[in-house]
């Protein structure tokens, strides 16, 4: 039986999903009273999605399919580059992955900022873990029990 090759597609939906996930993260930060962040600040090298300039933390949101999320590849949620070598999308995605590595190395090494990469799947599956990672970097108290439940109920509304 011949095997069918799966070709991932980028769509307007995936682009709008990333904008939605950025809004979710912003709302979580606001509701947890994690202050001092800027959104799409072009004055910061690479214009990260979110940044905490005083604490020198940049946050970049990555779309799992485009940037090849290792977690999604392990769970077979996305097709790894090795399986799409003969497609047109391969060049685009592999170029993106290489640019990501260069950006991350240059950002951290030459600008002495912390860089936190947040994958879309992390924000969907474990938003509070992402929030607590940010708060830990900023040396803010980690949210627990009742506070987490309160944030989850606010997010659902």
Secondary structure, DSSP 8 states (H G I E B T S, - for coil): -----------HHHHHHHHHHHHHHHHHHHHTT----EES-TTSTT--SEEETTTTEEEEEE-HHHHT-HHHHHTTSS--GGG-TTSHHHHHHHHHHHHHHHHHHHHHHHH--EEEEEEHHHHHH-HHHHHHHHHHHTT-----HHHHHHHHHHHH-
